[in-house]
């Protein structure tokens, strides 16, 4: 079944439809948002809006409180799933039971820090508590980070809204496969079906969030997102978020030392192909806004494999040796008292590594083990051809 026939079948039976989406739910061959197509058939009752807002107009951790801004679609409830408190992240079972169908059409980027995955997980958790849950259809979008797996599966100790329990840093699954995994995780009894993403040639032409401009971002995000846990800019406020890092206090001599040590540390690692290019930049917002920063742009060696998480963990470790008070202090996410470093790294052994307490060889073997565990376990659910570059 394709999307058009699915909508027609709902229309014939007067289904009450809910939609979890943002601006990525644009049907290119129809030249319309999926919201519009469903609204034209008078079957769309509710739209659930994740972090960043419907059009990715809000920055990270900025609450969406006024859904009246989406006034151009009349008679549809727009429900924020990212307000000011932890309770706003979930919807009530009664609201879901008023629907016959929920369609999920949103672009994931392949990493557990991207909060749309947790929003979907919370939706599934609520569905398991419904006496009469709606049928779920997921548009099975591919992951822009591909099939490569990186990292370790986060435990309950470190899990949060930016790290759902059981997921590795980079999971390698499509949105539909993640949905199957989440249903299995929550032991859901609700009906779930997948629809293929309809137009592959338009894949990732719409920004899934305000600081995710390209497929290049997806190849670095699993590692470079960890720099959110530091006092350095991770590139927000530039045209290359998660590719550029830096701060006003990073002078040229420090950059040279970091670059030198990084190249020496990784010289014999075929899975690390970060090329650090020193530069200066001025972020227009976020950390160090309107200040001249010294730092690096990260480039990838063409046609070579790269383990972005390991590359960034090594870079973090070296930066920590040269930069006092590197780690960002205080609570970072809603309903969680842990620091940004604890939540994002999400693993005691990896935390010890970035703090210089564990040898690189130990961490490489540890990552090989944890990645193969995820690949083996997720295959039993999704049959995806996942791989690790740590061979």
C-alpha angles and dihedrals in degrees: 000000000000129000096260094052091045091055091047092052090051090050093052092054096038094238119188103232131198122194130204105198151112132206092303087076092087117135103217099192089055093039089225141102115258086240089063094048092051093043091053089059090050092235103107112104105162141014118203111209121202132204115313094033132257094301098032086253096140127075124234117297091008109134122234104220105150111059089168086090086080090065097136093084107066125206095020124112113228109203122194116221092186112059132142100287139044093255090063091065092073134051127223119262090234091061091054094044089059088066130076096200139019119200118198115202113159134125117249119193101213102259133099095231090068101097098214087081092057091045088055090046092052089049090053091047089054091048090058088060094052118103090208107022121189122247112265124219118186123196100226103227118180120242114255087213090062128217097313116121124211135178139000134307109262116238128219089261092069102023120122141145088294094046119039114206114265099020124116122225092262113020106185095217133124119240091260092051091049088051090054090048092050093048089052091046092054094038088234119190095192119112115263128184132173130224121197117247101262107217115035095179090067094049114145095356089128120065109247090203135003095263099042105083104158151007087262087065090057093057092056103032097086089064107024095051085073089072087074083078092063138071088247122098110254089207100273107147092037131086089250109053114182090014095071127055131175151109139219091257094057103101126190096259092053091048090052091052093048091048092048094049093045092053092048093045093052101035094110097038113101090188095061115077105154112143109202114211113189115225146147124244142167118224112216093209143001120036114017092359114193092004126120107248131193116215148106140288111215117224126184122228105245120251093007128113118246132192099211096188094053091043092054094043089056092047090049091051092052093044089052089058093055104032120065116221092010097158120085110239132219135031115325112186139041113279095003129102096195123108123256091253093054094047097044099041088038098183131090094217093050090047089054089051096054088047091055097250101114131052121247093238090058092051093048091055091044092053092048089055098045094045092051089049090055092045092051095044098045093047090066088061106031107019087220117162096236125172143186122218090212097096 
